[in-house]
Amino acid sequence: MKNPVLTILNAIGCLVLTGLVAFQWSKERTSHQALQSVRMELAETSAMHTAAITRSTALERDITVLKEAIESTQQAAEAAAQDDATQSARTSQLQADLTVAQEQTKTWQAALAERDAKLKQLNSDLVSTRRRLDESIARLKAAGAR
């Protein structure tokens, strides 16, 4: 037989090596589980990052649309203010024209009243002249008939 001490030492060495392999295997298994956990977290984080980028893009698009809408509204407000100023100026001009027209109308009414008074006077003079003419003709006829 060979040396029993060596066999025992060999058996002890095998047991130590088996213990070491079991310990290393346990450590590798824990490391593998931790790695799997980190990979899952990475996948979740990547998905959240993609969702955040998508949301950010949508929000930026919404902001651009809102900016355009605000700009359009401001331009419309400026155009309305210009139209209002133009309308106000036109209203003022029309008001001035109306005042002038009313004054002109009063002048014309006074001139028409004066003309009507002259026409009445002339008509009355014409009627009296016609009456005198008729009387003169009647006298001439009466004198010629004599």
Buried (B, 14 or more C-beta within 10 A) or exposed (E): EEEEEEEEEEEEEEEEEEEEEEEEEEEEEEEEEEEEEEEEEEEEEEEEEEEEEEEEEEEEEEEEEEEEEEEEEEEEEEEEEEEEEEEEEEEEEEEEEEEEEEEEEEEEEEEEEEEEEEEEEEEEEEEEEEEEEEEEEEEEEEEEEE
